[in-house]
Amino acid sequence: MKQGLDAPICLTWELTYACNLQCVHCLSSSGTRDPRELTTEQAKAVLDELRDLQVFYINIGGGEPMVRRDFFELLEHAEHCNIGVKFSTNGAFITPENARRLAAMNYLDIQISLDGADRATNDRVRGEGSYDIALRAMDNLRDASFGRFKISVVMTRENVSQLDAFKALADSYGAQLRITRLRPAGRGADTWNELHPTAAQQRVIYDWLMHHGEDVLTGDSFFHLNAFGDALPGLNLCGAGRVVCLIDPLGDVYACPF
């Protein structure tokens, strides 16, 4: 008899719903902190439990996780527990000083969110000034010799034509491009009809990934595009309830991160 895993290989942890932005497609409708979110000591206890379960790494998101005043304290505790961390951020709090702190840490991967390859496209979705914020964070990480961070793009009707520009931007920073699909959850449900790529654009995404997908991360975002032909490179199947799960800001656990 095959035996399943005793614990997830990795998990997503929405550390907070607080956020300094109001992205129109945010799947968690983030913005305001939930007063019931885990305290510092409770969050550390979660990390201790994950260490005991031998979880390899965690994906920290939100909200904007760096809003939490104890963010670096929790990163350091995860490092002490030998748990790798990947966190997603809009970059607002990656100052030169914080970039140097991040560069000095082990087991750390950073993902900067950017949804337009130019200021106008990005800021229509993520808010005025967010493009400059993201690029400033990338500059600070590069200047701090952080290493290869990731640029994460939610594909929308507005930015499918910018795939080449996103790849060129990532290459200019020595970063890795990650693209993901828009999800009809949170505020993403409200803007789905407006932002969801058209059928023709879905084909554009498929063709582009067939030519560039070896060095572009997609996770399980575009498995449905395999209906167009050959399987996309680097594609993962859904891991919900098998190898991944979600912890929300209150400490509740769900099988699916989305």
C-alpha positions as CSV (number, residue, x, y, z in Angstrom):
1,M,0.0,0.0,0.0
2,K,1.3,3.4,-0.9
3,Q,1.7,5.8,2.0
4,G,0.9,9.5,1.7
5,L,2.8,12.4,3.1
6,D,2.8,13.0,6.8
7,A,2.9,16.8,6.2
8,P,2.8,19.1,3.2
9,I,6.0,19.6,1.3
10,C,5.3,23.3,1.3
11,L,2.4,25.6,2.3
12,T,1.1,29.0,1.7
13,W,0.7,31.3,4.7
14,E,-1.3,34.4,4.3
15,L,0.4,36.3,7.1
16,T,-1.9,39.2,7.1
17,Y,-4.8,40.8,5.2
18,A,-3.3,44.3,5.8
19,C,-1.9,45.9,2.6
20,N,-0.8,49.3,1.6
21,L,-2.3,48.8,-1.9
22,Q,-5.8,48.1,-3.2
23,C,-5.2,45.9,-6.3
24,V,-8.5,45.6,-8.2
25,H,-7.9,41.8,-8.7
26,C,-6.7,40.9,-5.3
27,L,-7.9,37.3,-4.6
28,S,-8.0,37.8,-0.8
29,S,-9.6,41.3,-0.9
30,S,-6.8,42.5,1.2
31,G,-6.4,46.0,2.6
32,T,-7.4,46.0,6.3
33,R,-5.8,44.0,9.0
34,D,-8.0,41.5,10.8
35,P,-7.6,42.2,14.5
36,R,-7.8,38.4,15.2
37,E,-4.6,37.6,13.2
38,L,-1.9,35.6,14.9
39,T,0.4,37.3,17.3
40,T,4.1,37.1,17.0
41,E,4.3,34.3,19.6
42,Q,1.5,32.4,17.9
43,A,3.1,32.8,14.5
44,K,6.4,31.5,16.0
45,A,4.6,28.5,17.5
46,V,3.2,27.7,14.0
47,L,6.8,27.8,12.6
48,D,7.9,25.5,15.4
49,E,5.2,23.1,14.5
50,L,6.1,23.2,10.8
51,R,9.7,22.5,11.8
52,D,8.6,19.4,13.8
53,L,6.5,18.3,10.8
54,Q,9.6,18.7,8.6
55,V,7.9,21.1,6.1
56,F,10.5,22.1,3.6
57,Y,9.5,25.7,2.9
58,I,6.6,28.1,3.1
59,N,5.2,30.7,0.7
60,I,4.3,33.8,2.6
61,G,1.8,36.2,1.2
62,G,-1.1,38.3,2.3
63,G,-2.0,41.1,2.1
64,E,1.5,42.7,2.1
65,P,3.5,40.5,4.6
66,M,6.1,43.2,5.2
67,V,3.4,45.4,6.8
68,R,3.8,43.3,9.9
69,R,6.2,44.9,12.3
70,D,7.5,41.5,13.3
71,F,8.1,40.4,9.7
72,F,11.9,40.2,10.1
73,E,11.6,38.5,13.5
74,L,9.4,35.8,11.9
75,L,11.8,35.4,9.0
76,E,14.7,34.9,11.4
77,H,12.7,32.4,13.4
78,A,11.9,30.4,10.2
79,E,15.6,30.5,9.3
80,H,16.4,29.2,12.9
81,C,13.9,26.4,12.2
82,N,15.6,25.5,8.9
83,I,12.5,26.3,7.0
84,G,12.9,28.0,3.6
85,V,10.8,31.0,2.9
86,K,9.5,32.5,-0.3
87,F,7.5,35.6,0.1
88,S,5.5,37.8,-2.2
89,T,5.6,41.5,-1.9
90,N,4.6,44.7,-3.7
91,G,8.1,46.0,-2.8
92,A,7.0,49.1,-0.8
93,F,9.1,48.1,2.2
94,I,12.2,46.9,0.4
95,T,14.3,49.9,1.3
96,P,18.1,49.8,0.7
97,E,18.6,48.8,4.4
98,N,15.9,46.1,4.3
99,A,17.3,44.8,1.0
100,R,20.7,44.3,2.7
101,R,19.0,42.5,5.6
102,L,17.3,40.2,3.2
103,A,20.4,39.5,1.2
104,A,22.2,38.4,4.4
105,M,19.6,35.7,5.2
106,N,19.6,32.1,4.2
107,Y,16.8,29.9,2.6
108,L,15.0,33.0,1.2
109,D,13.3,33.7,-2.1
110,I,11.6,36.9,-2.9
111,Q,8.8,37.5,-5.5
112,I,8.0,41.1,-6.6
113,S,4.4,41.6,-7.9
114,L,4.1,43.5,-11.2
115,D,1.1,43.5,-13.5
116,G,2.2,45.8,-16.2
117,A,5.4,46.1,-18.2
118,D,4.9,49.9,-18.2
119,R,3.7,52.3,-15.6
120,A,0.2,53.0,-17.1
121,T,-0.8,49.3,-17.5
122,N,0.5,48.3,-14.0
123,D,-1.0,51.2,-12.1
124,R,-4.4,50.8,-13.6
125,V,-4.6,47.5,-11.8
126,R,-2.3,47.9,-8.8
127,G,-2.8,51.6,-8.0
128,E,-0.9,54.8,-8.8
129,G,2.8,54.7,-8.0
130,S,2.9,50.9,-7.6
131,Y,5.1,50.5,-10.8
132,D,7.8,52.8,-9.5
133,I,7.6,51.1,-6.0
134,A,8.2,47.7,-7.6
135,L,11.1,48.8,-9.7
136,R,12.7,50.6,-6.8
137,A,12.5,47.4,-4.8
138,M,14.2,45.5,-7.6
139,D,16.9,48.1,-7.8
140,N,17.5,47.8,-4.1
141,L,17.7,44.0,-4.2
142,R,20.1,44.2,-7.1
143,D,22.3,46.8,-5.4
144,A,22.3,44.6,-2.3
145,S,23.5,41.6,-4.3
146,F,20.4,39.6,-3.2
147,G,20.7,37.2,-6.1
148,R,18.0,35.9,-8.4
149,F,14.6,37.2,-7.2
150,K,11.4,36.6,-9.1
151,I,9.0,39.0,-10.9
152,S,5.4,37.7,-10.6
153,V,2.8,38.7,-13.1
154,V,-1.0,38.0,-13.1
155,M,-2.0,37.7,-16.7
156,T,-4.9,40.0,-17.6
157,R,-6.6,41.3,-20.7
158,E,-4.5,44.4,-20.3
159,N,-1.0,42.8,-20.3
160,V,-1.0,39.7,-22.5
161,S,0.6,41.8,-25.3
162,Q,3.5,42.6,-22.9
163,L,4.8,39.1,-22.4
164,D,8.1,39.8,-24.3
165,A,8.5,43.1,-22.3
166,F,8.0,41.3,-19.0
167,K,10.7,38.7,-20.0
168,A,13.1,41.5,-21.1
169,L,12.6,43.3,-17.8
170,A,13.2,40.2,-15.8
171,D,16.3,39.4,-17.8
172,S,17.6,43.0,-17.3
173,Y,17.6,42.3,-13.5
174,G,18.9,38.8,-13.7
175,A,15.5,37.8,-12.3
176,Q,13.2,34.9,-13.1
177,L,9.8,35.6,-14.6
178,R,6.7,33.9,-13.1
179,I,3.3,34.3,-14.7
180,T,0.0,33.2,-13.2
181,R,-3.6,33.2,-14.1
182,L,-6.2,35.6,-12.8
183,R,-8.5,33.9,-10.3
184,P,-12.2,34.7,-9.7
185,A,-11.8,35.2,-6.0
186,G,-12.0,38.2,-3.7
187,R,-11.9,41.4,-5.8
188,G,-10.8,39.2,-8.7
189,A,-14.4,38.0,-8.9
190,D,-15.6,41.6,-9.2
191,T,-13.2,42.4,-12.1
192,W,-13.3,38.9,-13.8
193,N,-15.4,39.9,-16.8
194,E,-13.2,43.0,-17.3
195,L,-9.8,41.5,-16.9
196,H,-10.0,37.8,-17.7
197,P,-8.0,37.2,-20.9
198,T,-10.1,36.5,-24.0
199,A,-10.0,33.1,-25.8
200,A,-7.7,34.5,-28.4
201,Q,-5.4,35.9,-25.7
202,Q,-5.3,32.5,-24.0
203,R,-3.9,31.1,-27.3
204,V,-1.3,33.8,-27.3
205,I,-0.3,32.8,-23.8
206,Y,0.0,29.2,-24.8
207,D,2.1,29.9,-27.9
208,W,4.4,32.2,-26.0
209,L,4.9,29.7,-23.2
210,M,5.7,26.9,-25.7
211,H,8.6,29.1,-27.0
212,H,9.7,30.6,-23.6
213,G,8.4,28.3,-20.9
214,E,11.6,26.5,-20.0
215,D,12.8,29.6,-18.1
216,V,9.4,30.9,-17.0
217,L,7.6,29.7,-13.9
218,T,3.9,29.0,-14.2
219,G,3.1,26.4,-11.5
220,D,-0.3,24.9,-12.2
221,S,-1.7,28.1,-13.6
222,F,-2.2,27.2,-17.2
223,F,-2.8,23.4,-17.3
224,H,-6.1,24.1,-19.1
225,L,-4.2,25.5,-22.0
226,N,-2.8,22.1,-22.9
227,A,-6.1,21.6,-24.8
228,F,-4.4,23.7,-27.5
229,G,-1.8,21.0,-28.2
230,D,1.3,19.7,-26.6
231,A,1.8,19.9,-22.9
232,L,3.3,23.1,-21.7
233,P,6.9,22.9,-20.3
234,G,7.4,23.0,-16.5
235,L,3.7,22.5,-15.7
236,N,2.7,21.3,-12.3
237,L,-0.6,19.6,-11.4
238,C,-2.8,21.0,-8.6
239,G,-1.2,20.1,-5.3
240,A,-4.1,21.1,-3.1
241,G,-4.6,18.5,-0.3
242,R,-1.7,16.4,-1.7
243,V,1.5,18.4,-1.2
244,V,0.3,21.9,-0.3
245,C,-2.2,23.7,2.0
246,L,-3.0,27.1,3.2
247,I,-2.8,28.9,6.6
248,D,-4.8,32.1,6.8
249,P,-3.9,35.1,9.0
250,L,-6.1,33.7,11.8
251,G,-4.3,30.4,11.8
252,D,-7.0,28.4,10.2
253,V,-5.9,25.7,7.7
254,Y,-7.4,24.9,4.3
255,A,-6.5,22.4,1.6
256,C,-6.3,24.9,-1.2
257,P,-4.3,28.1,-1.2
258,F,-6.9,29.7,-3.5
